[in-house]
């Protein structure tokens, strides 16, 4: 008993936890993303799956694997992927339920130590500004109940530099003072 596989039927085994399968799928997809002969077909597959909740974890893991295991090329593919997700709201199709924006936000956390690099910081700032704009529009039009999915993923703001995050938080606090209870900028940061 490996603790990883479990019998499903006679001579048929499955993973005890779905996460193993999701990780292996993300590894295979990452390899295809950096293979020039398979990149386009893989991109098309990923784009079709971007709004399916059962693919969410796979697509977040994919970003991490690209960034951590595939060097500069993987970092570039991950950057392109998140840029495309973040810009989905501006397409004629739009971003129903802000699913692509939320996926982009969640995936930002996968950049790890690369989050400090200028290109990644610029991408993060761009995605966070789109998040801010969407958050404010939803708050104004529909109220707190409708911003909860976006608010739930705002913790990613804490992983980036105060230089990027503080202006966004301060602008958000101008729209509703209740936001001050959710976001906090330490006075010692020199931003306030």
Buried (B, 14 or more C-beta within 10 A) or exposed (E): EEEEEEEEEEEEEEBEEEEEEBBEBBBBBBBBBBEEEBBEEBBEBBBEBBBEEEBBBBBBBBBBBBBBEBEEBBBBBBBBBBEBBBBBBEEEEEBEEBBBBBBBBBBBBBBEEBBEEEEBBEBBBBBBBBBBBBBBEBBEEEEEEBBEBBBEBBEBBEEBEBEBBBBBBBBBBEEBEEBEEEBEBEEEEEBE
